[in-house]
Amino acid sequence: MNRLRLRTRLLLAYLLLIVLGFGGLAQLAGGQIAQGAEEDLAQGLQDQAALLARSLDKTVEHVLEGKEDKEQLFQRLNGFATQTESRLLLRDVAGRIWFDSAPRLAPPEAGSEVATALVGSAAYAVRADEAGVETVYAAAPIEEDDEVLSVVQLARPVTAAAAAVRRRWWTLAGGVGVLGLLAAIASVWLAASLARPLEQLRASALRLAAGDLDARLPDMGRDEIGQVAAAFNNMAGEVQAMLEEQRAFASNASHELRTPLTSIRLRSEALRAGTLDPTTARQYIAEIDDEAARLGGLVEDLILLSRLDAGRAERGQEAVDMLRLARAALREFGPHAEGQGVALRLDAPVTLPTVRAATNHLRVVLRNLLGNAISYTPPGGAVTCTLGADGDRLLLAVADTGQGVAPEDLPHLFERFYRADKAHTRAVHGAGLGLSLVHSIVQAYGGEIEIDSPGLGQGTTVRVAWPLGGENEAGSSADAPMQPAPPGAVVRPTAL
């Protein structure tokens, strides 16, 4: 059975239900038809007996009084028996037969219907006659002044209703056949409507597995099948975005790694040749050291991002003095800011609550935010680092008066290797991983980060809300492994 296609199995199941359902319904209805036909025959025979009894009351009275010839009565009764295709009997008050329209047959017994008629009421009964044939007997009293003069008894075989039963059976069979045909057509349509989307889903899944990342299913409505199709399309979109992001990441990472390696290789070859003067040699050695440091920092950033994405980096549980850490970061970046002609300020209260985190993670956040702000702020500008507390969160803001961010770039600032204002940033060192790394760390600790910029030339502000306690948003303990945040899950870059 499992080798059959789903459409075939559905169709067979529907047809079996149709056959069983309509067959059972026809059987039940047929039984009711047969029973109803028998009851109709019996009731009709009783009504005929009652009508005949009322029409014979005067005649029977006159015959019994000798005023009329009974032969005329018997002829009349024979005519009625022929007309109704029934056996007609006339019984006296003692139940004895004094007229029978079929005298050659064995006389029937006076059953319960005759007994009921003798007390003044019409009745019928169904029983086998002397030949064993199932027969309907009906009897009605012939009365005059509430006195029973005689009893009319009619007999007709139950088989007389067979013609009516057959007609009703044909009508029922025709109705069941039409309904069955319509149900079969509906079953074929329903089986196809259920199997077709699954076939489309299979074909699209095979296309996606073969590398066609644009494989999608059409809109299939809002029912369960439509929801499955929408889920598949969403999954395919996520897979496509993930693969494209991985390709872009690999391409950008290889480019960023190749640049310092090329610079180191060219300068090392020149030094190995021994043709450089001492001043140039020292300069090349310093540049090699800078490029090696840059390369080491890039590798460390990539390793940390990889650990965060895989959920293998653990949240620290050190009690970090954020104010002290911020002062150390400003001292570290002081010479760089002074060399850039940028004023570096710290705006913080005298005391702040400690933060449960890894010191290195917080240091990475501060260094990247301050480094970005200083790098993109022209001489004469200012960078302000603001610290504060709000309930169970530590608030960190780094604002600069630099070149700002265009509205179309704001949604992409947390993407890896993304660089806004490409022409300007050629002169700014960095691989475009800083904000992505900061975002991953903040999200891993259950915090929130957002970037505001009124526009180009109007500065930028990065705000971070860091939970003070040892639990993230999901309530995990502080020393539990970090969970990778869904891409863009809590990122809210907005333009003011």
Backbone hydrogen bonds, N-H to C=O, Kabsch-Sander energy under -0.5 kcal/mol:
donor,donor_aa,acceptor,acceptor_aa,energy
4,L,1,M,-1.3
9,R,5,R,-2.6
10,L,6,L,-2.8
11,L,7,R,-2.5
12,L,8,T,-2.8
13,A,9,R,-2.3
14,Y,10,L,-2.7
15,L,11,L,-2.7
16,L,12,L,-2.4
17,L,13,A,-2.3
18,I,14,Y,-2.5
19,V,15,L,-2.9
20,L,16,L,-2.9
21,G,17,L,-3.0
22,F,18,I,-3.1
23,G,19,V,-2.4
24,G,20,L,-2.5
25,L,21,G,-2.4
26,A,22,F,-3.0
27,Q,23,G,-2.5
28,L,24,G,-2.6
29,A,25,L,-3.1
30,G,26,A,-3.1
31,G,27,Q,-2.2
32,Q,28,L,-2.1
33,I,29,A,-2.6
34,A,30,G,-2.8
35,Q,31,G,-2.4
36,G,32,Q,-2.9
37,A,33,I,-2.9
38,E,34,A,-2.2
39,E,35,Q,-2.3
40,D,36,G,-2.8
41,L,37,A,-2.4
42,A,38,E,-2.5
43,Q,39,E,-2.9
44,G,40,D,-2.7
45,L,41,L,-2.6
46,Q,42,A,-2.2
47,D,43,Q,-2.4
48,Q,44,G,-2.4
49,A,45,L,-2.3
50,A,46,Q,-2.3
51,L,47,D,-2.4
52,L,48,Q,-2.8
53,A,49,A,-2.4
54,R,50,A,-2.0
55,S,51,L,-1.8
56,L,52,L,-1.2
57,D,53,A,-0.5
57,D,54,R,-0.5
60,V,56,L,-3.1
61,E,57,D,-1.8
62,H,58,K,-2.6
63,V,59,T,-2.5
64,L,60,V,-2.5
65,E,61,E,-1.7
66,G,63,V,-1.1
67,K,62,H,-2.7
68,E,62,H,-1.0
72,Q,69,D,-0.7
73,L,69,D,-1.0
74,F,70,K,-2.5
75,Q,71,E,-2.4
76,R,72,Q,-2.0
77,L,73,L,-2.3
78,N,74,F,-2.5
79,G,75,Q,-2.3
80,F,76,R,-1.9
81,A,77,L,-2.4
82,T,78,N,-2.4
83,Q,79,G,-2.3
84,T,80,F,-2.3
85,E,81,A,-0.8
86,S,81,A,-1.8
87,R,155,A,-2.8
88,L,86,S,-0.5
89,L,153,Q,-3.0
90,L,99,F,-2.5
91,R,151,V,-2.7
92,D,96,R,-2.5
95,G,92,D,-2.3
98,W,90,L,-3.0
99,F,90,L,-1.2
101,S,88,L,-2.5
105,L,102,A,-1.3
111,G,109,E,-1.2
114,V,111,G,-0.5
115,A,111,G,-1.8
116,T,112,S,-2.2
117,A,113,E,-2.1
118,L,114,V,-2.3
119,V,115,A,-0.7
119,V,116,T,-0.8
120,G,117,A,-2.0
121,S,116,T,-1.7
123,A,139,A,-2.3
125,A,137,Y,-2.8
127,R,135,T,-2.4
129,D,133,V,-2.4
132,G,129,D,-1.9
135,T,127,R,-2.9
136,V,156,R,-3.0
137,Y,125,A,-3.4
137,Y,135,T,-0.5
138,A,154,L,-2.7
139,A,123,A,-2.9
140,A,152,V,-2.0
142,I,150,S,-3.1
143,E,141,P,-0.7
144,E,147,E,-2.2
147,E,144,E,-0.9
149,L,142,I,-3.5
149,L,147,E,-0.5
150,S,142,I,-1.3
151,V,91,R,-2.4
152,V,140,A,-2.6
153,Q,89,L,-3.0
153,Q,151,V,-0.5
154,L,138,A,-3.2
155,A,87,R,-2.3
156,R,136,V,-2.1
158,V,134,E,-2.7
160,A,157,P,-1.9
161,A,158,V,-2.3
162,A,159,T,-1.6
165,V,161,A,-2.5
166,R,162,A,-3.0
167,R,163,A,-2.4
168,R,164,A,-2.2
169,W,165,V,-2.8
170,W,166,R,-2.6
171,T,167,R,-2.2
172,L,168,R,-2.8
173,A,169,W,-3.2
174,G,170,W,-2.6
175,G,171,T,-2.3
176,V,172,L,-3.0
177,G,173,A,-2.8
178,V,174,G,-2.4
179,L,175,G,-2.7
180,G,176,V,-3.1
181,L,177,G,-2.4
182,L,178,V,-2.6
183,A,179,L,-2.9
184,A,180,G,-2.6
185,I,181,L,-2.5
186,A,182,L,-2.6
187,S,183,A,-2.4
188,V,184,A,-2.5
189,W,185,I,-2.3
190,L,186,A,-2.8
191,A,187,S,-3.0
192,A,188,V,-2.2
193,S,189,W,-2.7
194,L,190,L,-1.8
195,A,191,A,-2.5
196,R,192,A,-2.9
198,L,194,L,-0.8
199,E,195,A,-2.3
200,Q,196,R,-2.5
201,L,197,P,-2.7
202,R,198,L,-2.5
203,A,199,E,-2.6
204,S,200,Q,-2.7
205,A,201,L,-2.5
206,L,202,R,-2.4
207,R,203,A,-2.2
208,L,204,S,-2.5
209,A,205,A,-2.6
210,A,206,L,-1.7
211,G,208,L,-1.3
212,D,207,R,-2.7
213,L,211,G,-1.4
215,A,212,D,-1.5
227,Q,223,D,-2.4
228,V,224,E,-2.3
229,A,225,I,-2.5
230,A,226,G,-2.5
231,A,227,Q,-2.5
232,F,228,V,-2.5
233,N,229,A,-2.6
234,N,230,A,-2.4
235,M,231,A,-2.6
236,A,232,F,-3.1
237,G,233,N,-2.4
238,E,234,N,-2.4
239,V,235,M,-2.9
240,Q,236,A,-2.7
241,A,237,G,-2.8
242,M,238,E,-2.7
243,L,239,V,-2.8
244,E,240,Q,-2.7
245,E,241,A,-2.5
246,Q,242,M,-2.6
247,R,243,L,-2.7
248,A,244,E,-2.7
249,F,245,E,-2.9
250,A,246,Q,-3.0
251,S,247,R,-2.6
252,N,248,A,-3.0
253,A,249,F,-3.2
254,S,250,A,-2.4
255,H,251,S,-2.0
256,E,252,N,-3.0
257,L,253,A,-2.4
258,R,254,S,-2.2
259,T,255,H,-1.9
261,L,257,L,-1.4
262,T,258,R,-2.7
263,S,259,T,-2.1
264,I,260,P,-2.7
265,R,261,L,-2.7
266,L,262,T,-2.5
267,R,263,S,-2.0
268,S,264,I,-2.6
269,E,265,R,-2.2
270,A,266,L,-1.8
271,L,267,R,-2.4
272,R,268,S,-2.6
273,A,269,E,-1.7
274,G,270,A,-0.7
274,G,271,L,-0.9
275,T,270,A,-0.8
281,A,277,D,-2.6
282,R,278,P,-2.5
283,Q,279,T,-2.0
284,Y,280,T,-2.7
285,I,281,A,-2.4
286,A,282,R,-2.3
287,E,283,Q,-2.3
288,I,284,Y,-2.7
289,D,285,I,-2.4
290,D,286,A,-2.3
291,E,287,E,-2.7
292,A,288,I,-2.6
293,A,289,D,-2.4
294,R,290,D,-2.7
295,L,291,E,-2.8
296,G,292,A,-2.9
297,G,293,A,-2.7
298,L,294,R,-2.3
299,V,295,L,-2.4
300,E,296,G,-2.5
301,D,297,G,-2.4
302,L,298,L,-2.5
303,I,299,V,-2.6
304,L,300,E,-2.5
305,L,301,D,-2.6
306,S,302,L,-2.4
307,R,303,I,-2.3
308,L,304,L,-2.4
309,D,305,L,-2.7
310,A,306,S,-2.0
311,G,307,R,-0.6
311,G,308,L,-0.8
312,R,307,R,-2.2
313,A,307,R,-1.1
315,R,480,A,-1.7
318,E,357,A,-1.0
320,V,318,E,-1.1
320,V,355,V,-3.1
322,M,320,V,-1.1
325,L,321,D,-2.3
326,A,322,M,-2.5
327,R,323,L,-2.2
328,A,324,R,-2.1
329,A,325,L,-2.2
330,L,326,A,-2.3
331,R,327,R,-2.2
332,E,328,A,-2.2
333,F,329,A,-2.2
334,G,330,L,-0.9
337,A,333,F,-2.8
338,E,334,G,-2.8
339,G,335,P,-2.5
340,Q,336,H,-1.5
341,G,337,A,-0.6
341,G,338,E,-0.9
342,V,337,A,-3.0
343,A,381,G,-2.5
345,R,343,A,-0.5
345,R,383,V,-2.7
347,D,385,C,-3.2
348,A,346,L,-0.6
355,V,320,V,-2.3
356,R,468,L,-1.2
357,A,318,E,-2.0
357,A,355,V,-1.0
362,L,358,A,-1.9
363,R,359,T,-2.5
364,V,360,N,-2.4
365,V,361,H,-1.9
366,L,362,L,-2.5
367,R,363,R,-2.8
368,N,364,V,-2.2
369,L,365,V,-2.2
370,L,366,L,-2.8
371,G,367,R,-2.8
372,N,368,N,-2.3
373,A,369,L,-2.2
374,I,370,L,-2.6
375,S,371,G,-2.3
376,Y,372,N,-2.0
377,T,374,I,-1.2
380,G,341,G,-3.4
381,G,378,P,-1.9
383,V,343,A,-3.1
384,T,399,A,-3.1
385,C,345,R,-2.5
386,T,384,T,-0.6
386,T,397,A,-3.3
387,L,347,D,-2.4
388,G,395,L,-1.8
390,D,393,R,-2.9
393,R,390,D,-1.2
394,L,466,W,-3.8
395,L,388,G,-3.2
396,L,394,L,-0.5
396,L,464,V,-2.9
397,A,386,T,-2.5
398,V,462,V,-2.3
399,A,384,T,-2.6
399,A,397,A,-0.5
400,D,460,T,-2.5
401,T,382,A,-1.3
403,Q,376,Y,-1.9
409,D,406,A,-1.6
410,L,406,A,-1.1
412,H,409,D,-1.7
413,L,410,L,-1.2
415,E,412,H,-1.9
417,F,432,G,-1.8
418,Y,415,E,-1.5
418,Y,432,G,-0.7
424,H,421,D,-0.5
425,T,421,D,-2.2
426,R,422,K,-0.6
426,R,423,A,-0.5
427,A,424,H,-1.4
428,V,425,T,-1.0
429,H,427,A,-0.6
437,L,433,L,-2.6
438,V,434,G,-2.5
439,H,435,L,-2.8
440,S,436,S,-2.1
441,I,437,L,-2.2
442,V,438,V,-2.8
443,Q,439,H,-2.6
444,A,440,S,-2.1
445,Y,441,I,-1.4
446,G,443,Q,-1.6
447,G,442,V,-2.8
448,E,465,A,-2.0
449,I,490,V,-0.5
450,E,463,R,-2.1
452,D,461,T,-2.9
453,S,494,T,-0.8
455,G,459,G,-0.5
457,G,403,Q,-5.2
458,Q,455,G,-1.8
459,G,402,G,-1.4
460,T,400,D,-0.8
461,T,452,D,-2.7
462,V,398,V,-2.3
463,R,450,E,-2.7
463,R,461,T,-0.5
464,V,396,L,-3.5
465,A,448,E,-2.8
466,W,394,L,-3.2
466,W,464,V,-0.6
468,L,392,D,-2.7
469,G,392,D,-0.5
472,N,476,S,-0.9
475,G,472,N,-1.7
480,A,477,S,-1.5
482,M,313,A,-4.1
489,A,486,P,-2.3
492,R,449,I,-1.2
494,T,451,I,-2.1
496,L,494,T,-0.5
